[in-house]
């Protein structure tokens, strides 16, 4: 199952990349005065409200404010007074903006800092007064109708294929959670194992037809066609990704089995033996779950299987304000109960629920390592603020999966009256999913 990587295409025109660059508030005021005593009080209050994480602050004039009752492991540097007030007013949004702009610097391991913050805040939040919860609330995600979804996806996925090639795996360019059968698997091994794991759960056989909603750079569709002999119709509204996917299918001689459709998943038509979506449900929006359920019901054959793979939550919660605004517009990771409403709406039978939370933390760690190794090239493509924003996004995501703030669900289901089902899942694990020789 070894897959040779494609030759890297030339870098795109920088002006084209700059058109997609993040719009960050870069205002900076010169620290032309000493801190006031009430500003030191504000920092102490902020840290107590955040659960007293092991963090010290260094202010714009060099003054240091130590945490109350713990040994500091990290230091945050604030470069100007206005940065402090932004952080106090809404840390959910301001922390990311200030870090990306270089107005907040960090001494210490970034994922570990974020993990310490998340754990401390999770414990402290239960005691917050209502007014503070309202002040620091995350905002509702942007709409995800057909026209809005295209703009949302363009914001994140059309940053340029070469940007993602710098830090994703070199096997099938997967921007979703990998599957680590062994802790020492490489990123390439784990991503191919994920594709195999999905195919086995769908019980694919030669000659079957598959509908894929939100196909990324097309790696799963090509894997299914190449290794299982199925015909795939894969839908995606990212022009950059579809362009790459079609070129790869042609290069690998799979264009007779895989059709990449540049269109919204809501326009899928026909009957299929399997329906799969890996990493798209986060962008659907829960208001559209009934329509998604009806779509799957209409296009899945009576004996067909469906698999949805998505970031999720243990309980309903909005996406972090900064990530939704700057990185993933319209994103909403569903709780497991919200996720399973899709099955309830369509009277589907749930066959399997698997949580790959720690697999995603490991995936993101590999991504961040690759990103860090390529950050000078990324800065050349965009700018330093973009690089800092994405470094924080990856580090914060590692922390979110490590602490359980985020989950990764794979759910397999079928029509409620389908009796063409195996007695057990034992055959899924007869042989390792991880390919040899990668």
C-alpha positions as CSV (number, residue, x, y, z in Angstrom):
1,X,0.0,0.0,0.0
2,X,3.0,2.3,-0.2
3,X,2.3,5.5,-2.0
4,X,5.0,7.6,-3.7
5,X,4.7,11.3,-3.1
6,X,4.0,13.7,-5.9
7,X,6.7,16.1,-7.1
8,X,6.3,19.4,-5.4
9,X,4.9,22.1,-7.8
10,X,6.4,25.5,-8.0
11,X,5.4,28.0,-5.3
12,X,2.4,30.1,-6.2
13,X,2.6,33.8,-6.8
14,X,3.0,35.7,-3.5
15,X,0.4,38.2,-4.4
16,X,-2.2,35.4,-4.8
17,X,-1.3,34.1,-1.3
18,X,-1.4,37.6,0.2
19,X,-5.0,37.9,-0.9
20,X,-5.9,35.2,1.6
21,X,-3.8,36.5,4.5
22,X,-5.3,36.8,7.9
23,X,-6.7,40.2,8.8
24,X,-5.2,40.8,12.3
25,X,-5.4,43.9,14.5
26,X,-1.7,45.0,14.6
27,X,-2.2,48.3,16.5
28,X,0.6,48.9,18.9
29,X,1.1,51.8,21.2
30,X,4.5,52.7,22.5
31,X,4.9,51.9,26.3
32,X,5.7,55.4,27.2
33,X,4.7,55.2,30.9
34,X,5.1,53.1,34.0
35,X,2.3,50.6,34.9
36,X,-0.3,51.8,37.3
37,X,-1.0,49.9,40.5
38,X,-4.5,49.0,39.4
39,X,-3.0,47.4,36.3
40,X,-0.9,45.1,38.4
41,X,-4.1,44.4,40.4
42,X,-5.9,43.6,37.1
43,X,-3.3,41.0,36.2
44,X,-3.6,39.3,39.6
45,X,-7.4,39.3,39.2
46,X,-7.2,37.9,35.7
47,X,-4.9,35.0,36.9
48,X,-7.2,34.2,39.8
49,X,-10.2,34.1,37.5
50,X,-8.2,31.8,35.2
51,X,-7.6,29.3,38.0
52,X,-4.1,30.5,39.0
53,X,-2.1,28.8,36.2
54,X,1.7,28.6,36.7
55,X,2.4,31.8,34.7
56,X,4.2,35.0,35.6
57,X,3.7,38.3,33.7
58,X,6.4,40.7,32.7
59,X,5.1,44.2,31.8
60,X,6.3,46.6,29.2
61,X,8.7,48.3,31.6
62,X,10.3,45.1,32.8
63,X,8.2,44.7,36.1
64,X,7.4,41.1,36.9
65,X,4.2,39.9,38.6
66,X,4.5,36.4,40.1
67,X,1.6,34.0,40.5
68,X,0.1,33.8,43.9
69,X,0.5,30.2,45.1
70,X,2.3,28.2,42.4
71,X,5.8,27.9,41.0
72,X,5.8,29.7,37.6
73,X,6.6,27.5,34.6
74,X,5.9,30.1,31.9
75,X,6.4,33.8,31.4
76,X,4.1,36.1,29.4
77,X,5.5,39.4,28.2
78,X,3.0,42.2,27.5
79,X,4.5,44.9,25.2
80,X,2.1,47.8,25.9
81,X,-0.8,48.9,28.2
82,X,-3.5,48.5,25.6
83,X,-2.6,44.8,25.2
84,X,-3.4,44.3,28.9
85,X,-6.8,45.9,28.6
86,X,-7.6,43.8,25.6
87,X,-6.6,40.6,27.4
88,X,-8.8,41.4,30.4
89,X,-11.8,42.4,28.3
90,X,-12.0,39.2,26.3
91,X,-9.1,36.7,26.6
92,X,-10.8,34.2,24.4
93,X,-10.3,36.6,21.4
94,X,-7.5,38.8,22.5
95,X,-4.9,36.2,23.5
96,X,-4.7,34.9,20.0
97,X,-4.7,38.4,18.4
98,X,-2.0,39.7,20.7
99,X,0.2,36.7,20.3
100,X,-0.1,36.8,16.5
101,X,0.6,40.5,16.4
102,X,3.7,40.1,18.6
103,X,2.2,42.2,21.5
104,X,2.2,39.1,23.7
105,X,5.3,37.0,23.9
106,X,5.7,33.6,25.6
107,X,8.7,32.0,27.3
108,X,8.1,28.3,27.6
109,X,6.8,25.4,25.5
110,X,3.7,26.7,23.7
111,X,1.5,23.5,23.7
112,X,2.3,22.9,27.4
113,X,1.4,26.5,28.3
114,X,-1.9,26.2,26.5
115,X,-2.6,22.9,28.2
116,X,-1.9,24.4,31.7
117,X,-4.2,27.3,30.9
118,X,-7.0,25.0,29.7
119,X,-6.8,22.8,32.7
120,X,-6.8,25.8,35.1
121,X,-9.7,27.6,33.4
122,X,-11.8,24.4,33.2
123,X,-11.6,24.1,37.0
124,X,-12.1,27.8,37.7
125,X,-15.0,28.3,35.3
126,X,-17.4,26.5,37.6
127,X,-17.0,29.4,40.1
128,X,-17.3,32.3,37.7
129,X,-20.0,34.9,38.3
130,X,-22.6,35.1,35.5
131,X,-21.4,38.5,34.4
132,X,-17.9,37.2,33.7
133,X,-19.1,34.2,31.8
134,X,-21.1,36.7,29.6
135,X,-18.2,39.1,29.2
136,X,-15.8,36.4,28.1
137,X,-18.3,34.4,26.1
138,X,-17.5,33.0,22.6
139,X,-19.7,34.3,19.8
140,X,-22.0,32.2,17.7
141,X,-20.4,30.8,14.5
142,X,-21.0,32.4,11.2
143,X,-23.8,31.0,9.0
144,X,-23.0,27.9,6.9
145,X,-25.6,28.1,4.1
146,X,-24.4,27.3,0.6
147,X,-23.1,30.8,-0.2
148,X,-21.6,31.4,3.3
149,X,-20.0,27.9,3.4
150,X,-18.0,28.7,0.2
151,X,-16.6,31.8,1.7
152,X,-15.8,30.1,5.0
153,X,-14.0,27.3,3.3
154,X,-12.1,29.7,1.0
155,X,-10.8,31.5,4.1
156,X,-9.2,28.4,5.5
157,X,-8.5,25.8,2.7
158,X,-7.7,28.1,-0.2
159,X,-4.5,29.5,1.4
160,X,-2.4,27.7,-1.2
161,X,-1.8,24.0,-1.6
162,X,2.0,24.5,-1.1
163,X,1.4,26.0,2.4
164,X,-0.2,22.8,3.5
165,X,2.4,20.6,1.7
166,X,5.0,22.1,4.0
167,X,3.7,20.5,7.1
168,X,1.0,17.8,6.3
169,X,2.0,14.2,5.6
170,X,3.8,13.4,2.3
171,X,1.7,10.2,1.6
172,X,-1.8,11.5,0.9
173,X,-1.8,15.1,2.3
174,X,-4.4,14.5,5.0
175,X,-5.6,17.4,7.1
176,X,-7.6,15.3,9.6
177,X,-6.9,13.1,12.5
178,X,-4.5,10.2,11.9
179,X,-4.7,6.7,13.4
180,X,-1.7,5.6,15.5
181,X,-1.9,1.9,16.0
182,X,1.6,2.1,17.6
183,X,2.8,5.1,19.5
184,X,6.0,5.3,17.3
185,X,4.2,5.4,14.0
186,X,5.3,8.1,11.6
187,X,2.8,10.7,10.5
188,X,2.7,9.1,7.0
189,X,2.1,5.6,8.5
190,X,-0.7,6.9,10.8
191,X,-2.5,8.8,8.0
192,X,-2.5,5.8,5.7
193,X,-3.7,3.7,8.6
194,X,-6.5,6.1,9.1
195,X,-7.6,5.7,5.5
196,X,-7.5,1.9,5.9
197,X,-9.4,2.1,9.2
198,X,-12.2,4.1,7.5
199,X,-12.3,1.7,4.5
200,X,-12.6,-1.3,6.8
201,X,-15.4,0.2,8.8
202,X,-17.3,0.9,5.6
203,X,-16.6,-2.8,4.5
204,X,-15.8,-1.8,1.0
205,X,-15.6,-4.3,-1.8
206,X,-14.6,-4.0,-5.5
207,X,-17.4,-2.5,-7.7
208,X,-19.1,-0.6,-4.9
209,X,-19.9,3.1,-5.2
210,X,-19.1,5.7,-2.6
211,X,-20.2,9.3,-2.0
212,X,-17.7,11.4,-0.1
213,X,-18.7,14.8,1.3
214,X,-15.8,17.3,1.8
215,X,-12.9,15.4,0.3
216,X,-10.0,17.7,1.1
217,X,-7.1,17.0,-1.3
218,X,-8.7,13.8,-2.3
219,X,-6.5,11.3,-0.5
220,X,-9.3,9.1,0.9
221,X,-11.1,8.8,-2.5
222,X,-7.9,7.8,-4.2
223,X,-7.0,5.3,-1.5
224,X,-10.5,3.7,-1.7
225,X,-10.2,3.4,-5.5
226,X,-6.7,2.2,-5.6
227,X,-6.9,-0.3,-2.7
228,X,-10.5,-1.4,-2.8
229,X,-11.5,-1.0,-6.5
230,X,-14.6,1.2,-5.7
231,X,-16.0,4.1,-7.7
232,X,-16.0,7.4,-5.8
233,X,-17.8,10.7,-6.3
234,X,-16.1,13.2,-4.0
235,X,-17.5,16.7,-3.4
236,X,-15.7,19.7,-2.3
237,X,-16.2,23.5,-2.6
238,X,-12.5,24.4,-2.2
239,X,-11.2,25.2,-5.7
240,X,-7.5,24.8,-4.6
241,X,-8.1,21.4,-3.1
242,X,-10.2,20.1,-6.1
243,X,-7.5,21.3,-8.5
244,X,-4.8,19.3,-6.6
245,X,-7.1,16.2,-6.2
246,X,-7.8,16.0,-9.9
247,X,-4.2,16.3,-10.9
248,X,-3.2,13.6,-8.4
249,X,-5.9,11.2,-9.6
250,X,-4.7,11.7,-13.2
251,X,-1.1,11.2,-12.2
252,X,-1.9,8.0,-10.4
253,X,-4.1,6.7,-13.2
254,X,-7.3,6.7,-11.1
255,X,-9.4,9.2,-13.0
256,X,-11.7,6.4,-14.3
257,X,-12.6,5.5,-10.7
258,X,-12.6,8.9,-8.9
259,X,-14.7,11.9,-9.9
260,X,-13.9,15.1,-7.9
261,X,-16.9,17.4,-8.0
262,X,-16.4,21.1,-7.2
263,X,-19.8,21.6,-5.5
264,X,-21.5,21.7,-2.2
265,X,-22.3,18.4,-0.4
266,X,-25.9,19.4,-0.4
267,X,-26.0,18.7,-4.2
268,X,-25.0,15.1,-4.0
269,X,-27.3,13.0,-6.1
270,X,-27.7,9.3,-6.8
271,X,-27.6,6.0,-4.8
272,X,-24.4,4.7,-3.2
273,X,-23.2,1.7,-1.3
274,X,-21.4,3.9,1.2
275,X,-21.4,7.5,2.4
276,X,-18.4,9.0,4.1
277,X,-17.3,12.4,5.4
278,X,-14.0,12.9,7.2
279,X,-13.5,16.3,8.7
280,X,-16.4,18.2,7.2
281,X,-19.1,18.0,9.9
282,X,-17.4,20.7,11.9
283,X,-18.3,23.1,9.1
284,X,-21.9,22.0,8.5
285,X,-23.6,23.9,11.4
286,X,-26.1,22.1,13.6
287,X,-29.0,23.9,12.0
288,X,-28.2,21.9,8.9
289,X,-28.1,18.5,10.5
290,X,-31.7,17.5,9.6
291,X,-30.9,18.3,5.9
292,X,-27.7,16.3,6.1
293,X,-29.5,13.4,7.6
294,X,-32.1,13.5,4.9
295,X,-29.4,13.7,2.2
296,X,-27.6,10.6,3.6
297,X,-30.9,8.7,3.9
298,X,-31.8,9.5,0.2
299,X,-28.4,8.6,-1.3
300,X,-27.5,5.5,0.8
301,X,-28.6,2.2,-0.6
302,X,-30.7,-0.1,1.7
303,X,-27.7,-2.2,2.8
304,X,-25.2,0.7,2.7
305,X,-23.0,2.0,5.5
306,X,-22.2,5.6,6.4
307,X,-19.3,7.0,8.4
308,X,-18.9,10.5,9.8
309,X,-15.6,11.6,11.3
310,X,-15.5,14.9,13.1
311,X,-14.0,17.0,15.9
312,X,-16.5,17.1,18.8
313,X,-17.2,17.9,22.4
314,X,-18.3,16.1,25.5
315,X,-21.1,18.7,25.9
316,X,-22.4,21.5,23.7
317,X,-20.0,24.4,23.6
318,X,-19.1,27.1,21.1
319,X,-15.8,27.2,19.3
320,X,-13.1,29.4,20.8
321,X,-13.8,33.0,19.5
322,X,-10.4,33.6,18.1
323,X,-10.2,30.3,16.2
324,X,-13.7,30.9,14.8
325,X,-12.9,34.5,13.8
326,X,-9.3,34.1,12.5
327,X,-8.8,30.5,11.5
328,X,-12.0,28.5,11.1
329,X,-15.0,30.7,10.3
330,X,-18.4,29.0,10.8
331,X,-16.9,26.1,12.8
332,X,-18.9,24.3,15.4
333,X,-17.7,20.9,16.8
334,X,-20.8,19.0,18.0
335,X,-21.3,17.3,21.3
336,X,-21.8,13.5,21.0
337,X,-25.6,14.0,21.6
338,X,-25.8,16.6,18.8
339,X,-23.7,14.4,16.6
340,X,-26.1,11.5,17.1
341,X,-29.1,13.6,16.3
342,X,-28.1,13.2,12.6
343,X,-28.7,9.5,13.1
344,X,-32.0,10.1,15.0
345,X,-33.4,12.4,12.3
346,X,-32.9,9.7,9.6
347,X,-34.0,6.8,11.8
348,X,-30.5,5.3,11.4
349,X,-29.0,2.5,13.5
350,X,-25.7,3.5,15.1
351,X,-23.3,0.6,14.7
352,X,-20.0,2.0,16.1
353,X,-18.8,5.1,17.9
354,X,-15.0,5.5,18.4
355,X,-13.2,8.4,20.0
356,X,-9.7,9.1,18.7
357,X,-9.0,12.1,20.8
358,X,-5.4,11.3,21.8
359,X,-4.7,10.2,18.2
360,X,-5.5,13.8,17.2
361,X,-3.2,15.3,19.8
362,X,-0.4,13.1,18.4
363,X,-1.3,14.1,14.8
364,X,-1.2,17.8,15.7
365,X,2.2,17.3,17.5
366,X,3.6,16.0,14.2
367,X,2.0,18.8,12.3
368,X,3.5,21.4,14.6
369,X,6.9,19.9,14.4
370,X,6.7,20.0,10.6
371,X,5.3,23.6,10.7
372,X,8.1,24.7,13.0
373,X,10.7,23.2,10.7
374,X,9.2,25.1,7.7
375,X,8.2,28.4,9.4
376,X,10.8,30.5,7.6
377,X,9.3,29.4,4.3
378,X,5.8,30.0,5.6
379,X,6.8,33.5,6.7
380,X,8.2,34.2,3.3
381,X,4.9,33.1,1.7
382,X,2.8,35.2,4.1
383,X,4.3,37.2,7.0
384,X,5.4,36.7,10.6
385,X,1.9,37.5,12.0
386,X,0.4,34.7,9.9
387,X,3.0,32.3,11.0
388,X,2.5,33.1,14.7
389,X,-1.2,32.8,14.4
390,X,-1.0,29.3,12.9
391,X,1.6,28.2,15.4
392,X,-0.7,29.2,18.2
393,X,-3.7,27.5,16.5
394,X,-1.8,24.2,16.2
395,X,-0.4,24.4,19.7
396,X,-3.8,25.3,21.2
397,X,-5.4,22.4,19.4
398,X,-2.8,20.0,20.8
399,X,-3.7,21.3,24.3
400,X,-7.5,21.1,23.6
401,X,-7.3,17.4,22.7
402,X,-4.9,16.5,25.5
403,X,-7.2,18.1,28.1
404,X,-10.4,16.7,26.7
405,X,-11.8,20.1,25.6
406,X,-12.1,18.6,22.1
407,X,-12.9,15.0,21.1
408,X,-12.6,13.2,17.7
409,X,-15.6,11.0,16.9
410,X,-15.9,8.4,14.2
411,X,-19.5,7.2,13.9
412,X,-20.7,4.4,11.7
413,X,-24.5,3.9,11.0
414,X,-26.9,2.4,8.5
415,X,-30.6,2.3,7.7
416,X,-32.6,1.2,10.7
417,X,-34.0,-1.9,9.0
418,X,-30.7,-3.1,7.5
419,X,-30.2,-6.7,8.5
420,X,-27.2,-7.3,6.2
421,X,-24.7,-6.7,9.0
422,X,-21.8,-8.8,10.4
423,X,-22.1,-10.4,13.7
424,X,-19.0,-8.7,15.1
425,X,-16.2,-6.2,14.3
426,X,-13.4,-8.7,14.9
427,X,-12.5,-8.9,11.2
428,X,-11.6,-5.2,11.2
429,X,-8.6,-5.9,13.3
430,X,-7.3,-9.2,11.9
431,X,-4.4,-7.4,10.2
432,X,-2.7,-4.1,11.1
433,X,-4.1,-1.1,9.3
434,X,-0.6,0.5,9.3
435,X,1.2,-0.2,5.9
436,X,4.6,-1.6,5.8
437,X,7.6,0.1,4.2
438,X,6.4,3.7,4.8
